[in-house]
């Protein structure tokens, strides 16, 4: 009975949140919707890292590389030739799908490395992908635009362009690019979260968790370790690639400096804050990490000790946000460590001796 009530509350809460999100563009301004777009783009990459690190136990610090592949893959495949910057001019939907597949192929090519090492060593190895990707982005100007980056083609579907030029008006609210992308991103997030839940609750998720806890034990249970690691890395890379496509559409420009080591660290922070292995937690962590610096910057005039970027007389808003979620990461890690120690203590506690027979 208790499980039925809990499930019913979860369904009601999900429906209520979905209803609020669906009507949000009709009542809030573009600033808050932009934050939502950036958060959903980051959350898609965070879900991928949740599957890879939280479920399969494979630490990756190279997620920025796969996000960049999705961003630049979409920009190149959907873009037109413009000066020295080239593009294939494919339809945006086909370009987005191919960009996600391209990120998955990159993850597949790296999976042999991931199958041979684990833990911190895998994190260091994947870190090299970030520097490799940054070097390529700066030195392939015909594809990436070099230091200045390149523009991104607006998304369109069935001849309808997701831009300010659409002329669509809903309930007296003109629907521009932000409003269009809001509903597109909501649909992608719903599909991505549903797929991640199905993976974690199915046989792949059980195989990932067994492999995370003990590779020897998982192998004894019939899990093929190399294939499981490759599957986790490919799936995570495709999520990151989709997050990259969403990043391209949200920012409307691809710039190399965005896809640096800090982006990989931010994605890792999102996963840790939300709880390892939690899909909803990854979304919540991404919303917090992406939204906090933007909100602090907007309200820097009324907040003590906080100033907007480029101003003096206080702590920069972005730096204050890093202090805030850095402190939260420490608190979360300490609480998780304390919980694990308490659990082990309970397991090792000897049973009370039975009373002697009279």
Secondary structure, DSSP 8 states (H G I E B T S, - for coil): -HHHHHHHHHHHHHHHHHHHHHHGGGTS-HHHHHHHHHHHHHHHHHHHHIIIIIIT----S-HHHHHHHHHHHHHHHH---BTTB------HHHHHHHHHHHHHHHHHHHHHHHTT--THHHHHHHHHHHHHHHHHHHH-HHHH-GGG-EE----EETTEE-SGGG-EEETTEEE-HHHHHHHHHHHHHHHHHHHHHHHHHSHHHHHHHHHHH-HHHHHHTT--HHHHHHHHHHHHHHHHHHHHHHHHHHHSEE-GGGSSHHHHHHHHHHHHHH-TT-HHHHHHHHHHHHHHHHHHHHTTTTSTTEE-TT--SSEEHHHHHHHHHHHHHHHHHHHHHHHHHHHHHHHHS---------
